[in-house]
Amino acid sequence: MVAEYKLWFINGTDFYLQNSFLLPADSEALAWARVAAPLTSTHIQRHLDGQHTIGVYALTPQSSCGKWFALDADYPGAEEHLEEIAREMREDGLSPALEDSRRGGHLWVLCSDPIPARLSRIYLYSLLDRLGLAIRGPRGNKEGIEIFPKQESLETGQVGNGLRGPLGVHRKVMKRFWFRDAVPEIEAQFAYLRRIPRCSRRDIELLTNGMDMPVDLIPTRPSEFLGPAPQSQFDIRFFIEASRRHARTYHVQCPSCAEAGRDTGRDNLHITETSGRPPLYHCFAGCGGEDIRAACYRRAGTYSGRRLE
């Protein structure tokens, strides 16, 4: 089961996400922590045993492809929307797996070969637009459906965004959530996942043939603040002021969220320092790396630190 789980859901093993709600006293802590250590079979085993909970990243950093793509809906009425989306996906020839969650659910599509993030994102955005459903994040919606993967590509040092790994215990409510179309116990759930037809790259290419991302979701970069340094050397620390710091980790206001009037708590952006290269960062509200960088450049005249020339 550990080997199968790794084959189906794990896109990269250099980093992993772990839920921080290990004890009741941790309930006010950050919900997820990025661990800069290899993800091992032992971590997956403990996840399936319910001893801790991992998150799974949507993309393999080296290729910007994924073994799955998914939707996360956590709001009143989310279950009905996910069921509607699942029906539409089946009409398109896909076999989505609906997993319950604390406030809604996750809808997964497992893949037979690596799917480029650009193709899965085009399909998911066009599907939700076709159904008239709100998408959380890039259009300024505070509520709506989250799309995974959140990025079209990953740059050096980035790992993207993750989702709670299926079949693990949600630490905040200490409850395991199951895929709906199988008996709620581990062996039956794995048997169900084994027999689900996978989406191939050819399938998604046919579904997205002639399509592109909606125009309002294509990132733009203001040229007046683009400096000479390559993107791989972009250093988020030149554009932020740390409000809270824990060892090598900062929790600060996300510049992209701030432009949309969100993140009033000033802690959506999680920055982890690394040795010898710019730090890793990601927004827990779902802002993509390109959106964050563009927002940083737009506010470049007011940040605390070195100005880009």
C-alpha positions in Angstrom: 0.0 0.0 0.0 2.8 2.4 0.8 4.4 1.7 -2.6 1.1 2.2 -4.4 0.3 5.4 -2.5 3.7 6.8 -3.5 3.1 5.8 -7.1 -0.3 7.4 -7.2 0.0 10.6 -5.2 3.7 11.6 -4.5 5.1 14.0 -7.1 8.3 14.9 -5.3 10.2 13.7 -2.2 12.7 16.5 -1.5 10.2 18.3 0.7 6.9 17.4 2.3 4.0 19.0 4.1 3.0 17.9 7.6 -0.1 19.0 9.5 0.9 20.7 12.7 -2.1 19.8 14.7 -0.4 17.0 16.6 -1.7 17.9 20.1 -4.8 19.9 21.2 -2.4 22.7 22.3 -1.3 23.1 18.7 -4.8 23.9 17.4 -3.9 27.6 17.1 -0.7 26.9 15.2 -0.2 27.2 11.4 -2.2 24.4 9.8 0.6 23.0 7.7 4.4 23.2 7.9 6.8 22.6 5.0 9.5 20.2 6.1 12.9 20.5 4.3 13.7 16.8 4.5 13.1 13.8 2.2 9.6 12.2 2.3 10.2 8.5 3.1 8.1 5.4 3.0 8.0 5.7 6.8 6.2 9.0 6.6 3.6 7.5 4.2 3.2 4.5 6.5 2.6 6.8 9.5 0.1 8.8 7.4 -1.9 5.7 6.6 -1.7 4.5 10.2 -3.1 7.9 11.4 0.0 8.7 13.4 0.6 12.0 11.5 -0.8 13.6 8.4 1.1 14.6 5.3 0.2 16.9 2.4 1.0 15.9 -1.2 2.4 18.4 -3.7 0.6 18.7 -7.1 3.7 18.9 -9.3 7.1 17.3 -9.8 9.5 20.3 -9.6 11.8 19.1 -12.4 9.1 18.7 -15.0 6.1 20.8 -13.8 4.0 17.7 -14.4 1.7 15.8 -12.0 0.4 12.4 -11.3 -3.0 13.9 -10.4 -5.0 17.1 -10.6 -7.7 18.0 -8.1 -10.3 20.4 -6.8 -10.8 21.5 -3.2 -14.2 23.0 -2.2 -14.8 24.1 1.4 -17.9 26.2 1.7 -21.7 25.7 2.2 -23.1 23.9 -0.8 -19.6 22.6 -1.9 -20.7 18.9 -1.9 -23.5 19.6 -4.4 -21.0 21.5 -6.7 -18.4 18.8 -6.6 -21.0 16.2 -7.5 -22.1 18.4 -10.5 -18.4 18.7 -11.6 -17.9 14.9 -11.2 -20.9 14.3 -13.5 -19.5 16.7 -16.1 -16.1 15.0 -15.9 -17.6 11.7 -16.5 -19.3 13.1 -19.6 -15.8 14.1 -20.7 -14.6 10.5 -20.3 -12.7 11.0 -17.0 -13.2 9.0 -13.7 -13.0 11.5 -10.8 -12.8 10.2 -7.2 -14.8 12.3 -4.7 -13.2 12.4 -1.2 -15.1 13.9 1.8 -13.5 16.7 3.8 -14.2 18.7 7.0 -16.2 21.4 5.3 -16.8 20.0 1.8 -14.7 17.7 -0.3 -11.8 17.1 -2.7 -12.3 15.8 -6.2 -9.3 13.9 -7.6 -8.4 12.7 -11.1 -5.5 10.2 -11.1 -3.3 10.0 -14.2 -1.6 7.1 -16.0 1.3 9.3 -17.0 2.6 12.7 -16.0 0.3 15.5 -17.1 1.7 19.0 -17.7 0.3 21.5 -15.3 -0.7 23.8 -18.1 -3.1 21.2 -19.6 -4.8 20.2 -16.4 -5.2 23.8 -15.4 -6.7 24.8 -18.7 -9.2 21.9 -18.4 -10.2 22.7 -14.8 -10.6 26.4 -15.4 -12.6 25.9 -18.6 -14.8 23.3 -16.8 -15.6 25.5 -13.8 -16.2 28.5 -16.1 -18.6 26.4 -18.2 -20.5 25.4 -15.1 -20.5 29.0 -13.8 -18.8 28.1 -10.5 -16.6 30.5 -8.6 -12.9 29.9 -8.5 -11.1 30.9 -5.3 -7.9 33.0 -5.5 -6.8 34.4 -8.8 -10.0 36.4 -9.6 -10.1 37.9 -6.1 -12.8 35.5 -4.8 -12.5 34.8 -1.1 -14.7 31.7 -1.5 -14.9 29.2 -4.2 -13.2 26.2 -5.6 -9.4 25.8 -5.4 -7.6 24.3 -8.4 -4.6 22.1 -8.0 -2.0 22.5 -9.5 -2.0 26.2 -8.7 1.0 26.9 -10.9 1.6 26.4 -14.6 5.3 25.8 -14.0 7.9 25.8 -11.2 11.1 27.6 -11.1 14.3 26.6 -9.4 13.8 26.0 -5.7 10.0 26.1 -5.9 7.8 23.2 -4.9 4.3 24.7 -5.5 1.2 24.0 -3.4 -0.1 20.9 -1.8 -3.3 19.3 -0.6 -4.0 17.1 2.4 -3.0 13.6 1.4 -5.9 11.2 0.9 -6.8 8.6 3.6 -5.0 10.4 6.4 -6.5 11.8 9.6 -7.4 15.4 9.7 -5.6 16.6 12.8 -7.9 19.4 13.6 -11.0 17.2 14.0 -9.0 13.9 14.4 -11.1 12.2 11.8 -10.3 10.2 8.7 -12.2 11.2 5.5 -12.9 8.6 2.8 -13.6 8.3 -0.9 -17.3 8.1 -1.2 -17.6 5.2 -3.7 -15.9 2.7 -1.5 -16.4 1.1 2.0 -14.8 3.4 4.6 -11.8 1.2 5.6 -8.3 1.2 4.2 -8.3 -2.1 2.3 -11.5 -1.3 0.4 -10.4 2.2 -0.3 -7.1 1.0 -1.9 -9.1 -1.6 -3.9 -11.3 1.2 -5.2 -8.3 3.4 -6.1 -6.7 0.5 -8.0 -9.6 0.0 -10.3 -10.3 3.7 -11.2 -9.5 4.3 -14.9 -6.6 6.8 -15.2 -6.5 9.9 -17.3 -3.7 9.8 -19.9 -1.8 12.7 -21.4 -3.6 12.0 -24.7 -7.0 12.2 -22.9 -6.2 15.7 -21.5 -4.7 16.9 -24.8 -7.9 16.0 -26.6 -10.1 17.7 -24.0 -8.0 20.9 -24.2 -7.4 20.9 -28.0 -7.5 24.5 -29.2 -8.0 25.9 -25.8 -6.0 28.3 -23.6 -6.2 29.8 -20.2 -8.9 32.5 -19.7 -7.4 35.8 -20.6 -8.0 37.3 -17.2 -5.9 34.6 -15.6 -2.8 35.0 -17.7 -0.1 36.6 -15.4 1.4 39.9 -16.4 4.6 41.4 -15.3 5.2 45.2 -15.3 8.3 45.7 -17.2 9.4 48.9 -15.4 10.5 47.0 -12.3 12.1 43.9 -13.9 15.7 43.9 -12.8 18.7 42.2 -14.5 18.9 39.2 -12.1 17.5 36.0 -13.5 14.2 34.8 -12.1 15.8 32.0 -10.3 17.6 34.6 -8.2 14.4 36.5 -7.2 14.7 37.0 -3.4 11.3 37.6 -1.7 13.1 39.0 1.4 13.8 42.3 -0.5 10.1 43.0 -0.8 8.7 42.1 2.6 8.9 43.1 6.3 8.7 40.1 8.6 6.0 40.4 11.2 6.6 37.0 12.8 9.6 34.8 12.6 10.2 31.2 13.8 13.8 30.1 13.4 14.3 30.0 9.6 10.7 30.6 8.8 8.8 33.9 8.3 5.0 34.4 8.2 4.2 37.6 6.4 1.5 39.4 4.4 1.3 38.0 0.8 1.8 41.0 -1.6 -0.7 39.4 -4.1 -3.3 38.9 -1.4 -2.7 42.5 -0.2 -3.5 43.9 -3.6 -6.9 42.1 -3.6 -7.7 43.4 -0.1 -7.1 40.0 1.6 -4.6 38.7 4.3 -5.5 41.3 6.9 -3.9 39.0 9.4 -0.6 39.5 7.5 0.5 35.8 7.7 -0.6 34.1 4.4 2.9 34.0 2.9 5.2 31.3 4.4 8.9 31.9 3.7 11.6 29.3 4.5 15.2 30.3 4.3 17.6 27.9 2.6 21.4 27.7 2.5 23.2 29.4 -0.4 20.1 30.4 -2.4 17.0 32.6 -2.2 14.4 31.3 0.2 11.4 29.2 -0.7 7.9 30.8 -0.4 4.3 30.0 -0.9 0.9 31.5 -0.1 -1.6 29.5 1.9 -4.4 31.4 0.2 -3.3 29.9 -3.1 -1.6 32.8 -4.9 0.9 31.5 -7.5 4.6 32.4 -7.7 4.2 34.6 -10.8 1.4 36.6 -9.2 3.4 37.1 -6.0 6.5 38.3 -7.9 4.4 40.6 -10.1 2.8 42.1 -7.0 6.3 42.5 -5.4 7.5 44.4 -8.5 4.5 46.7 -8.5 5.2 47.7 -4.9 9.0 47.9 -5.4 9.1 51.6 -4.7 7.8 51.1 -1.1 9.5 47.9 0.1 12.1 47.8 2.8 15.5 46.9 1.4 17.6 47.1 -1.8 15.8 48.6 -4.8 16.1 46.8 -8.1 18.0 48.9 -10.6 
